[in-house]
Amino acid sequence: MKKINQNRIKKTLGIILMILVLIFTFSADVSASSMTEITKEEVINLVNQSRKTEGLDILTENEKLNLAAGQKAEDMIKENYFAHNSPGGKTPWFWMEKNNYDYHYAGENLAMDFHNAFDQHLAWMKSPTHRKNILNQEFREIGVAVKQGVIEGHLAIITVQEFGTPMNFVPDFSVKNTPAPQVQALEKQADANLKTAPIIDKNQPNSSLLKEKFPLVNWRDLAFLYLNALILLIILVVNPFIIAFSVVQFINFKAENEKKLALKN
């Protein structure tokens, strides 16, 4: 009889443990799915849609620029910064050159903590400097990376856009509105200060960081946030009761067995 009761206790504890594992797993899945819906393909597609609307040539995805964007994003997460230049002095052009992208023109856009590609693109287009990069007629190629990691103490979504025109690019002058490459701020040259690489951050003029990063109309993200909070609250409240119940059950089983053994003897 004692062995049977012990088996029951083990089964009960096993079921409780399984329930807790399922709760934590579900919470993690919900958290991960609510973090981001941004994909590289969506970001590039939105850029090209805006360029088509303005009568500009679409940008071609370039794998070297994709690699540069990915390494830049990983470096920001690793070194805990959100800026074009790293604390160690690495510029956006460092990552392009590291991946052997010999550029004639180059530019970079950054964004953090947007949960869908459309809102992110809309914020870039509202910013004159970022819009200038997206609609720059000198650019011919694009690379994008979307990464998640801890920056400034919170789990962040980082999107990096790298724009470029290769040094060996030969424009087709027979096509109307296709300009010849000219020396300007975004052209590769010795003075790094002339390479404009705008950024969405707290210093962006005439913008509300809270409004752009967390739009109130995004009810889905808000619902996921409340659901996560509710699940954690349930775990914190219910878990002590489950433990206490298990202990009481164990004590009762043990007392019952001792009583039966005493009667038998």
C-alpha positions as CSV (number, residue, x, y, z in Angstrom):
1,M,0.0,0.0,0.0
2,K,2.9,2.4,0.9
3,K,4.5,1.8,-2.5
4,I,1.2,2.5,-4.3
5,N,0.8,5.8,-2.4
6,Q,4.3,6.8,-3.3
7,N,3.6,6.1,-7.0
8,R,0.5,8.3,-6.7
9,I,2.6,11.1,-5.2
10,K,5.2,10.8,-8.0
11,K,2.5,10.8,-10.7
12,T,0.9,13.9,-9.1
13,L,4.2,15.8,-8.9
14,G,4.9,14.7,-12.5
15,I,1.6,16.1,-13.7
16,I,2.2,19.4,-11.9
17,L,5.7,19.7,-13.4
18,M,4.4,19.0,-16.9
19,I,1.7,21.7,-16.4
20,L,4.3,24.2,-15.3
21,V,6.6,23.4,-18.3
22,L,3.7,23.8,-20.7
23,I,2.8,27.2,-19.1
24,F,6.4,28.4,-19.4
25,T,6.7,27.1,-23.0
26,F,3.5,28.8,-24.1
27,S,4.6,32.0,-22.5
28,A,7.9,31.9,-24.3
29,D,6.2,31.1,-27.6
30,V,3.8,34.0,-27.2
31,S,6.6,36.4,-26.2
32,A,8.7,35.3,-29.3
33,S,5.8,35.6,-31.7
34,S,4.9,39.0,-30.4
35,M,8.4,40.4,-30.6
36,T,8.6,41.0,-34.3
37,E,6.9,40.4,-37.6
38,I,9.6,42.2,-39.6
39,T,11.3,40.3,-42.4
40,K,14.1,41.4,-44.7
41,E,11.9,40.8,-47.7
42,E,9.2,43.1,-46.4
43,V,11.7,45.9,-45.6
44,I,13.1,45.7,-49.2
45,N,9.7,45.5,-50.7
46,L,8.4,48.6,-48.9
47,V,11.5,50.5,-50.0
48,N,11.0,49.6,-53.6
49,Q,7.3,50.4,-53.5
50,S,8.1,53.9,-52.3
51,R,10.7,54.3,-55.1
52,K,8.2,53.1,-57.7
53,T,5.7,55.7,-56.5
54,E,8.3,58.4,-57.0
55,G,9.3,57.1,-60.5
56,L,12.7,55.8,-59.3
57,D,14.4,52.5,-60.2
58,I,14.0,49.7,-57.7
59,L,17.0,48.6,-55.6
60,T,18.5,45.2,-56.2
61,E,19.2,43.0,-53.1
62,N,23.0,42.5,-52.7
63,E,24.3,39.7,-50.5
64,K,27.4,41.6,-49.5
65,L,25.3,44.4,-48.2
66,N,23.1,41.8,-46.4
67,L,26.1,40.5,-44.7
68,A,27.3,44.0,-43.8
69,A,23.9,44.8,-42.3
70,G,23.8,41.6,-40.3
71,Q,27.3,42.1,-38.9
72,K,26.5,45.7,-38.0
73,A,23.4,44.6,-36.1
74,E,25.2,41.9,-34.3
75,D,28.0,44.4,-33.3
76,M,25.4,46.8,-31.9
77,I,24.0,44.0,-29.8
78,K,27.4,42.7,-28.7
79,E,28.8,46.1,-27.8
80,N,25.5,47.5,-26.4
81,Y,25.0,50.6,-28.6
82,F,22.5,52.0,-31.1
83,A,24.3,54.4,-33.4
84,H,26.0,54.5,-36.8
85,N,29.5,54.6,-35.3
86,S,30.5,52.0,-32.7
87,P,32.1,52.9,-29.4
88,G,35.4,51.6,-30.9
89,G,35.1,53.9,-33.9
90,K,33.8,51.5,-36.5
91,T,31.7,53.4,-39.1
92,P,29.0,51.9,-41.3
93,W,31.5,51.8,-44.2
94,F,33.7,49.5,-42.1
95,W,31.2,46.6,-42.5
96,M,30.8,47.2,-46.3
97,E,34.5,47.2,-46.8
98,K,35.0,44.1,-44.6
99,N,32.6,42.2,-46.9
100,N,34.5,43.5,-50.0
101,Y,31.7,45.8,-51.2
102,D,33.6,48.4,-53.2
103,Y,31.1,51.2,-53.2
104,H,30.8,54.5,-55.1
105,Y,27.9,55.7,-53.1
106,A,26.7,54.4,-49.7
107,G,24.2,55.1,-47.0
108,E,22.7,53.6,-43.9
109,N,19.3,53.7,-42.0
110,L,18.8,52.2,-38.6
111,A,15.6,51.5,-36.6
112,M,14.9,49.9,-33.2
113,D,11.8,48.5,-31.4
114,F,9.3,48.5,-34.2
115,H,7.1,45.4,-34.3
116,N,6.1,45.5,-37.9
117,A,7.7,46.5,-41.2
118,F,5.0,49.0,-42.3
119,D,5.2,51.2,-39.1
120,Q,8.9,51.1,-39.3
121,H,9.0,52.2,-43.0
122,L,6.4,54.9,-42.3
123,A,8.6,56.3,-39.6
124,W,11.6,56.3,-41.9
125,M,9.6,58.1,-44.6
126,K,8.4,60.8,-42.1
127,S,12.1,61.5,-41.3
128,P,13.6,63.8,-44.1
129,T,17.1,62.3,-43.7
130,H,15.9,58.6,-43.8
131,R,13.5,59.4,-46.6
132,K,16.4,60.9,-48.6
133,N,18.3,57.6,-48.3
134,I,15.3,55.5,-49.3
135,L,14.5,57.7,-52.3
136,N,18.1,58.5,-53.3
137,Q,18.3,58.1,-57.1
138,E,22.1,57.4,-56.9
139,F,21.6,54.1,-55.0
140,R,21.3,50.9,-57.0
141,E,21.5,48.1,-54.3
142,I,20.3,47.4,-50.8
143,G,21.0,45.0,-48.0
144,V,18.9,44.5,-44.9
145,A,19.2,42.6,-41.6
146,V,16.7,42.2,-38.7
147,K,18.1,41.0,-35.4
148,Q,16.9,40.6,-31.8
149,G,19.1,41.2,-28.8
150,V,19.5,43.0,-25.5
151,I,20.5,46.7,-25.9
152,E,20.4,49.3,-23.1
153,G,18.9,46.7,-20.8
154,H,15.9,45.6,-22.9
155,L,15.2,43.0,-25.6
156,A,15.3,45.0,-28.7
157,I,14.5,44.5,-32.4
158,I,17.2,46.1,-34.6
159,T,16.7,46.7,-38.4
160,V,19.7,47.8,-40.5
161,Q,19.4,49.1,-44.1
162,E,22.5,49.4,-46.1
163,F,22.3,51.3,-49.4
164,G,25.0,51.3,-52.1
165,T,26.1,51.7,-55.6
166,P,29.1,49.6,-56.6
167,M,32.2,51.3,-58.0
168,N,32.0,49.4,-61.3
169,F,28.4,50.4,-61.9
170,V,27.9,51.8,-65.4
171,P,24.6,53.8,-65.7
172,D,22.5,53.4,-68.8
173,F,22.3,57.0,-70.2
174,S,19.8,56.0,-72.8
175,V,17.2,55.6,-70.0
176,K,15.5,58.9,-69.1
177,N,16.1,60.3,-65.6
178,T,19.2,58.1,-65.0
179,P,21.9,60.5,-63.8
180,A,25.6,60.1,-64.0
181,P,27.4,59.5,-60.7
182,Q,28.4,62.8,-59.2
183,V,30.6,63.9,-56.3
184,Q,28.3,64.6,-53.4
185,A,27.8,63.9,-49.7
186,L,27.2,60.2,-50.1
187,E,30.1,59.5,-52.4
188,K,33.1,57.5,-51.2
189,Q,35.9,59.9,-50.2
190,A,38.4,60.6,-47.5
191,D,36.3,62.8,-45.3
192,A,34.1,60.4,-43.3
193,N,32.0,63.4,-42.1
194,L,30.5,63.7,-45.5
195,K,29.0,60.3,-45.5
196,T,25.5,61.0,-44.2
197,A,24.1,58.0,-42.3
198,P,20.9,59.1,-40.5
199,I,19.4,57.3,-37.6
200,I,16.0,57.0,-35.8
201,D,16.9,57.8,-32.2
202,K,16.1,60.2,-29.3
203,N,17.9,63.0,-31.0
204,Q,15.7,62.9,-34.1
205,P,14.1,66.4,-34.4
206,N,10.4,66.9,-34.6
207,S,9.5,63.3,-33.6
208,S,7.9,61.6,-30.7
209,L,10.0,58.5,-29.8
210,L,7.2,57.0,-27.8
211,K,4.6,57.5,-30.6
212,E,6.9,56.1,-33.3
213,K,8.2,53.1,-31.4
214,F,4.9,52.1,-29.7
215,P,1.9,53.3,-31.8
216,L,-1.3,53.2,-29.8
217,V,-3.2,51.7,-32.7
218,N,-1.1,48.5,-32.5
219,W,-3.7,46.6,-30.4
220,R,-2.3,43.2,-31.3
221,D,1.0,43.9,-29.6
222,L,-0.8,45.4,-26.6
223,A,-2.9,42.3,-26.3
224,F,0.2,40.0,-26.4
225,L,1.8,42.2,-23.7
226,Y,-1.2,41.9,-21.4
227,L,-1.4,38.1,-22.1
228,N,2.2,37.6,-21.1
229,A,1.7,39.7,-17.9
230,L,-1.4,37.6,-17.1
231,I,0.4,34.3,-17.6
232,L,3.3,35.4,-15.4
233,L,0.8,36.6,-12.7
234,I,-0.9,33.2,-12.8
235,I,2.4,31.4,-12.4
236,L,3.4,33.6,-9.5
237,V,0.0,33.2,-7.7
238,V,-0.8,29.6,-8.5
239,N,2.7,28.1,-8.1
240,P,2.9,28.5,-4.3
241,F,-0.5,26.9,-3.9
242,I,0.5,23.9,-6.1
243,I,3.6,23.4,-4.0
244,A,1.7,23.7,-0.7
245,F,-1.0,21.3,-2.0
246,S,1.7,18.8,-3.0
247,V,3.4,19.0,0.5
248,V,0.0,18.5,2.2
249,Q,-0.8,15.6,0.1
250,F,2.5,14.0,0.8
251,I,2.1,14.5,4.5
252,N,-1.4,13.0,4.4
253,F,-0.3,10.0,2.4
254,K,2.5,9.4,4.8
255,A,0.3,9.8,7.9
256,E,-2.3,7.5,6.4
257,N,0.3,4.8,5.6
258,E,1.8,5.0,9.1
259,K,-1.7,4.7,10.6
260,K,-2.5,1.6,8.5
261,L,0.8,0.0,9.4
262,A,0.1,0.7,13.1
263,L,-3.3,-0.9,12.9
264,K,-1.9,-3.9,11.0
265,N,0.8,-4.5,13.6
